[in-house]
Amino acid sequence: MACAVLPTRGFTSSGRSATAWLVFGEKAHSAAGVQRSVMTTLERPRRQQPAEMTQEELEMARTAQRCIGEALDRSRAASIMLTSEDGDLPPVQLPTKALRLIGEVLGALSERQAVTVVSGKREMTTVEAAHYLNVSRPFVIREIEAGRLPHRMVGTHRRITFEDLMAYQQRMRKGQKAALQRPSDNANE
């Protein structure tokens, strides 16, 4: 089951808008400070107010992210065992991919960005897909009708899995990069 972290608009303490865009590919994990709970096709997001982090907590999150990143860069292990210094808590074994996700979430939180975790199997409406892609709803419908964006019908409504939407977005970005590279290549000739 794939999962990703959807963008969630939030506001920093200075009032500026902040958005986090993270994508990951295993199980969905929640962390302190997430704005929405994990979503599936059966449940709708519940809005929660993000926890305002103190400067000390922000620095702690930055440090934890760096430590996790360094540990993962040096390790070729399939999983990592977490233990307490005193040994009073039972050890916890975590897959490295889950630890990498936690590190990315900590990094986003340390920059005061809001984070949302979404299951890859979650089905989105055309409006939600348009918001995620930052395009209009009619554009999404045209892409569906042209066969470039897979979907399924629920009565008269179209539903797009988040995995299909991410794959489409990657294809779209790859095409955009190629289109931007062509004039540069032509100028170099």
C-alpha positions as CSV (number, residue, x, y, z in Angstrom):
1,M,0.0,0.0,0.0
2,A,1.5,3.3,-1.0
3,C,1.0,6.5,0.8
4,A,2.0,10.1,0.3
5,V,1.9,13.3,2.2
6,L,-0.5,15.8,0.6
7,P,0.0,19.5,0.7
8,T,-1.8,21.3,3.5
9,R,-1.9,25.0,3.6
10,G,-1.1,26.4,7.0
11,F,0.2,29.7,8.4
12,T,3.4,30.3,10.2
13,S,3.5,32.4,13.4
14,S,4.4,35.4,11.3
15,G,1.2,35.0,9.3
16,R,2.8,33.8,6.0
17,S,1.3,30.8,4.2
18,A,3.2,27.6,4.3
19,T,2.8,24.4,2.4
20,A,4.5,21.0,2.7
21,W,4.7,18.6,-0.3
22,L,6.1,15.2,0.7
23,V,5.6,11.9,-1.1
24,F,6.6,8.5,0.3
25,G,5.9,4.9,-0.7
26,E,5.1,2.5,2.1
27,K,2.7,2.7,5.1
28,A,1.1,5.9,6.3
29,H,2.4,7.2,9.6
30,S,1.1,10.0,11.7
31,A,3.2,12.3,13.8
32,A,2.6,14.9,16.4
33,G,1.5,18.1,14.8
34,V,-0.2,16.7,11.7
35,Q,-3.1,18.8,10.6
36,R,-5.3,15.9,9.4
37,S,-5.6,12.3,10.3
38,V,-4.7,9.4,8.0
39,M,-7.4,9.2,5.3
40,T,-8.8,6.2,3.4
41,T,-11.6,5.9,0.9
42,L,-14.0,5.3,3.7
43,E,-13.3,8.3,6.0
44,R,-13.2,12.0,5.4
45,P,-10.5,14.2,6.8
46,R,-11.1,15.6,10.3
47,R,-9.6,19.1,10.7
48,Q,-7.4,19.5,13.6
49,Q,-5.6,22.7,14.6
50,P,-1.9,22.2,14.2
51,A,0.1,22.3,17.4
52,E,2.1,25.5,17.7
53,M,5.7,24.5,18.3
54,T,8.0,26.5,20.5
55,Q,11.4,27.5,19.3
56,E,12.9,24.8,21.4
57,E,10.7,22.2,19.9
58,L,11.5,23.4,16.4
59,E,15.2,23.1,17.1
60,M,14.6,19.6,18.5
61,A,12.8,18.6,15.3
62,R,15.6,19.9,13.2
63,T,18.2,18.1,15.2
64,A,16.2,14.8,15.1
65,Q,15.8,15.1,11.4
66,R,19.5,15.6,10.9
67,C,20.3,12.6,13.2
68,I,17.9,10.3,11.5
69,G,19.2,11.3,8.1
70,E,22.8,10.8,9.1
71,A,22.0,7.4,10.7
72,L,20.2,6.3,7.5
73,D,22.9,7.5,5.2
74,R,25.5,5.4,7.1
75,S,23.4,2.3,7.6
76,R,22.6,-0.3,5.0
77,A,20.3,-2.2,7.4
78,A,16.7,-3.2,6.4
79,S,15.5,-2.0,9.8
80,I,16.7,0.0,12.8
81,M,16.2,-0.8,16.5
82,L,15.2,2.1,18.8
83,T,15.9,1.6,22.5
84,S,15.8,3.9,25.5
85,E,18.9,4.8,27.4
86,D,17.7,3.4,30.6
87,G,16.3,0.2,29.0
88,D,13.0,0.8,30.9
89,L,11.0,0.7,27.6
90,P,10.9,-2.2,25.2
91,P,13.0,-1.8,22.0
92,V,11.1,-0.9,18.9
93,Q,12.2,-2.1,15.4
94,L,11.4,0.3,12.6
95,P,11.9,-0.2,8.8
96,T,14.3,2.3,7.4
97,K,11.7,3.7,5.0
98,A,9.4,4.5,7.9
99,L,12.3,6.3,9.7
100,R,13.0,8.2,6.5
101,L,9.4,9.4,6.4
102,I,9.5,10.4,10.0
103,G,12.7,12.4,9.3
104,E,11.0,14.2,6.3
105,V,7.9,15.0,8.5
106,L,10.2,16.4,11.2
107,G,12.0,18.5,8.7
108,A,8.7,20.0,7.4
109,L,7.4,20.6,10.9
110,S,10.7,22.3,11.9
111,E,10.1,24.8,9.1
112,R,6.5,25.3,10.5
113,Q,4.9,23.6,7.5
114,A,1.6,21.8,7.9
115,V,1.7,18.1,6.9
116,T,-1.1,15.7,5.9
117,V,-0.7,11.9,5.4
118,V,-2.9,10.2,2.8
119,S,-3.2,6.6,1.7
120,G,-2.3,5.9,-2.0
121,K,-5.5,3.9,-2.4
122,R,-7.6,6.9,-1.4
123,E,-10.0,7.9,-4.2
124,M,-10.2,11.6,-4.9
125,T,-12.9,13.6,-6.6
126,T,-12.1,15.6,-9.7
127,V,-12.2,18.8,-7.6
128,E,-9.6,17.3,-5.1
129,A,-7.5,16.1,-8.0
130,A,-7.5,19.6,-9.6
131,H,-6.5,21.2,-6.3
132,Y,-3.6,18.7,-5.9
133,L,-2.4,19.3,-9.4
134,N,-3.0,23.0,-9.2
135,V,-5.1,23.0,-12.4
136,S,-8.8,23.6,-13.1
137,R,-11.4,20.9,-12.8
138,P,-12.3,21.0,-16.5
139,F,-8.7,20.3,-17.3
140,V,-8.8,17.2,-15.1
141,I,-12.0,16.1,-16.8
142,R,-10.4,16.6,-20.3
143,E,-7.4,14.5,-19.2
144,I,-9.7,11.8,-18.0
145,E,-11.7,11.8,-21.2
146,A,-8.5,11.7,-23.3
147,G,-7.5,8.6,-21.4
148,R,-4.3,10.2,-19.9
149,L,-5.6,10.0,-16.3
150,P,-7.1,6.7,-15.1
151,H,-10.4,6.8,-13.1
152,R,-13.4,4.8,-12.2
153,M,-17.1,5.8,-12.2
154,V,-19.1,5.8,-9.0
155,G,-22.6,6.4,-10.4
156,T,-22.1,9.6,-12.5
157,H,-19.1,10.7,-10.5
158,R,-15.4,10.2,-11.4
159,R,-13.0,8.9,-8.8
160,I,-9.2,8.9,-9.2
161,T,-6.9,7.0,-6.9
162,F,-4.1,9.0,-5.3
163,E,-1.5,6.6,-6.8
164,D,-2.8,7.3,-10.3
165,L,-2.8,11.0,-9.6
166,M,0.9,10.9,-8.5
167,A,1.9,8.8,-11.5
168,Y,0.1,11.3,-13.8
169,Q,1.8,14.3,-12.1
170,Q,5.2,12.7,-12.6
171,R,4.5,12.1,-16.3
172,M,3.2,15.7,-16.5
173,R,6.4,17.1,-14.9
174,K,8.7,14.9,-17.0
175,G,6.9,16.3,-20.2
176,Q,7.2,19.9,-18.9
177,K,11.0,19.4,-18.2
178,A,11.5,18.0,-21.7
179,A,9.6,20.9,-23.2
180,L,11.7,23.4,-21.3
181,Q,14.9,21.6,-22.2
182,R,14.2,21.7,-26.0
183,P,14.7,25.4,-26.5
184,S,17.9,25.2,-24.5
185,D,19.2,22.3,-26.6
186,N,18.2,24.2,-29.8
187,A,20.1,27.4,-28.6
188,N,23.2,25.3,-27.9
189,E,23.3,23.9,-31.5
